């Protein structure tokens, strides 16, 4: 057997050289790839990656604008911005969120509802490293407790921000509305860039309608951040433009006097300047404190408001739909005489009731024994239902519906009250569409005295009264008087508002005979100043002449053989008291409507309130201590 060769040195040497060459080639190739990649990144793509690096280091952050202020006609501040302190959490600095929340609860009161809201806001936050509020409106003691425990609360901060504050609380909530925390739905309908740092938005009323003017324009700042995103310093800043300050026609003094007069009642008063359409006062009672809603109302407080039988959340002034009762009789009379159905001198004998057919249903007058022989002037002054039954029978519903529509009933005529309702102005077409039934003559009779299907809001009644005061000229109701601006000379000026063409008022009321304005205004004057006028007591000893009309609206029906007895009815079933008026007759400066729910007669309840409101505005009178206490 041949000897076996154990090792071939020459073969091993060749194998090593081949492997070394291959390894060198691989290393050279990889080095070339690395150099090529470095060249591509640092030379070819230099500009791109340089910009990306700068973006990682420098960020553009939005800066919220300061919300514009709201003033009354005399320069009294109605809506302010005040600093409020909140406890917030920065999620990126917290390891155990639930543990931190539990620790906070041991220091300050935090409800489970507030924790749920916090977690919802946390999910909805718009950018990383944005702190999220847990609880608002901290007291000084609560701030101190959190501050001394900062070392145990990583990520927890006490932050200050400007929030809306209403110094007069519930006095103006139904007139102005309020702001609240912005929600997802609202974020989708606003301009995202301008609201990128905004946490509050107008929810109701003036705050909502004039949101664009009040909000302002967002600012921006360039900030340098570290690798974790924390701001190290501000490099550049573009200040936000504050929202515009606006001035309303509202008179705070008149508003507060009116509020005292309505205290303890479910009621509303709307007063308008006939010359400008400016709403001088708009009170709905009871009301609520809008400050509760700014940062979020508690479940307990909201439930108390929502479940109250007096409905404080309900804005009676623009959404309350009431039978207008006899307050519309001047317009019904105008529709009859201007259409040529009857003349102002047309008389009837009122025995206390009216029938369409002999022995048929009796449509009763409010005065059981009747008013005797009356003409149009007497019927307005004494509020004789029977005269209006007779005239309504003669003319039917069409002229009534036409003329009442010309005065704004059945439609929204206000320019800047987004929640206002049009209520219901009945007609043959309306009843056929809404009730699937024909129009009956009895419907016309009920409508002529402001009952039946006809309902109106206090704002509509005040606006219609202003049109009568203006003898047909329509100046739509409005809250905004102007916007404060700085002119080229640096002086503060008030810029008149400009409303869109979609918000133009109805056409002026053009009569076939202009003297008929004098006819119905005479009847309304006699309501206040004649010996038999229904509101003669409220008009007595007045230093100016008033044109008015009382009204009483039934809440529940009364059977033919029954007599209305308020004492036998629950309060919520008693009649509503209404009154409309303007003054002075020869130079109208105020037109108003008063409604007191379940208040009884318009002459005994609503008219005295209106007289004191007019005295306060026209004569500068205030309530005496005794009157304020009684009210």
Secondary structure, DSSP 8 states (H G I E B T S, - for coil): --------HHHHHHHHHHHHHHHHHHHHHHHHHHHHHHHIIIIITHHHHHHHHHHHHEEEEEE------EE-TTS-EEEEEEEEEEEEE-GGG-S-HHHHHHHHHHHS---HHHHHHHHHHHHH-SSTT--EEEE-S--HHHHHHHHTTGGG-TTEEEEEEEEEE-TTGGGSHHHH--EEE--HHHHHHS-TTTTTT--EEE-SHHHHHTHHHHH-B-EEEEEEE-TT--EEEEEEEE--B----EEES--HHHHHHHHHHHTTS-EEEEEE-TTT-BEEEEEEES---THHHHS---HHHHHHHHT-TT-TTS-HHHH--B--GGGGHHHHHHHHHHTTSS-TT--EEE-SEEESSTTS-EEE-SSTT--EEE-HHHHHHHT-HHHHHHHHHHHHHHHHHHHHHHTTTTS---SS-TT----B---HHHHHHHTSS---HHHHHHHHTT-TT-BB-HHHHHHHHHHHHTTT-----BSEEEEEEE-TTS-EEEE-----GGG--------SSTHHHHHHHHHHHHHHHSTT-TTHHHHTT-SS-EEEEEEEE-SS---TT----GGGS-GGGS-EEEEEEEE-SSS--EEEEEEETT---IIIIIHHHHHHHHHHHHT-----HHHHHH-
